[in-house]
Amino acid sequence: MSNREFWKFFSGLIASFVGVTVLLYVVAQIIGDAPKAQTAGDAKAVAERIKPVGDVTVRGNTVMDVIIPAAQAADDAGKKLFEGTCKTCHGMGIAGAPKLGDKAAWKDRIAQGDDKLYEHAIKGFQGKSGFMPAKGGSTASDAEVKAAVDYMVSNSK
């Protein structure tokens, strides 16, 4: 095959590719949907489909108006620590720990007062009936431990 024949064949091949491309473009334009101008009705339908499901209304003018009450927050923190750490022993009575809700086991302890319960829970305690590690072996803050003690006491009176 000479150079002239090659260029003739190559040019014909490129021309046929261009022709097929133009033909496909024309067919696509005929059978495809041309973009329509958006009407006010279409915009309203789109807005209806994407509208929020609900609204949030906040009462009050400051952040303090919507914060959960401190007592409820402390109770939640106490329950959270109890469920995560304290329940291991106080749920089953391991190492002499009084079970949550066992009024008889908690009666004498509650009579000692909150300060004594807090001290034993935070610093740890070893008595005749068992052993309480400091903060139940957790890394919780003193305030969280006190909240957990309050939670257990309130559920064991």
CORCOR-V209085 format. One record per pair of residues at least 12 apart in sequence whose ideal C-beta (glycine too) atoms are under 8 Angstrom apart, sorted by the first residue. I is the first residue (numbers start at 1). J is the second residue. D is the distance in whole Angstrom. If there is no record, write none. Layout:
i:I j:J d:D
i:I j:J d:D
This chain:
i:74 j:143 d:8
i:74 j:147 d:5
i:74 j:150 d:7
i:75 j:147 d:7
i:75 j:150 d:7
i:75 j:151 d:6
i:75 j:154 d:8
i:77 j:143 d:8
i:77 j:144 d:6
i:77 j:147 d:4
i:77 j:148 d:8
i:78 j:144 d:8
i:78 j:146 d:8
i:78 j:147 d:3
i:78 j:148 d:5
i:78 j:149 d:7
i:78 j:150 d:5
i:78 j:151 d:3
i:78 j:152 d:8
i:79 j:148 d:8
i:79 j:151 d:5
i:81 j:138 d:7
i:81 j:140 d:5
i:81 j:144 d:5
i:81 j:145 d:7
i:81 j:147 d:7
i:81 j:148 d:4
i:81 j:151 d:8
i:82 j:100 d:7
i:82 j:148 d:5
i:82 j:151 d:5
i:82 j:152 d:6
i:84 j:138 d:8
i:85 j:136 d:5
i:85 j:137 d:7
i:85 j:138 d:4
i:85 j:140 d:7
i:85 j:148 d:8
i:86 j:136 d:5
i:86 j:148 d:5
i:86 j:152 d:7
i:87 j:100 d:8
i:88 j:136 d:8
i:89 j:136 d:7
i:90 j:152 d:6
i:93 j:105 d:8
i:95 j:130 d:5
i:95 j:131 d:5
i:95 j:132 d:8
i:96 j:127 d:7
i:96 j:129 d:4
i:96 j:130 d:2
i:96 j:131 d:7
i:97 j:130 d:6
i:97 j:132 d:7
i:98 j:156 d:7
i:100 j:152 d:6
i:100 j:155 d:6
i:100 j:156 d:6
i:101 j:155 d:6
i:101 j:156 d:6
i:102 j:156 d:6
i:103 j:156 d:6
i:103 j:157 d:7
i:105 j:156 d:8
i:106 j:152 d:8
i:106 j:153 d:7
i:106 j:156 d:4
i:106 j:157 d:7
i:110 j:153 d:6
i:110 j:156 d:7
i:110 j:157 d:7
i:114 j:149 d:7
i:114 j:150 d:8
i:114 j:153 d:8
i:117 j:149 d:5
i:117 j:153 d:7
i:118 j:142 d:8
i:118 j:145 d:7
i:118 j:146 d:5
i:118 j:149 d:6
i:120 j:132 d:6
i:121 j:135 d:7
i:121 j:136 d:7
i:121 j:145 d:5
i:121 j:146 d:8
i:121 j:148 d:7
i:121 j:149 d:5
i:122 j:134 d:7
i:122 j:135 d:6
i:122 j:142 d:5
i:122 j:145 d:5
i:122 j:146 d:8
i:136 j:148 d:8
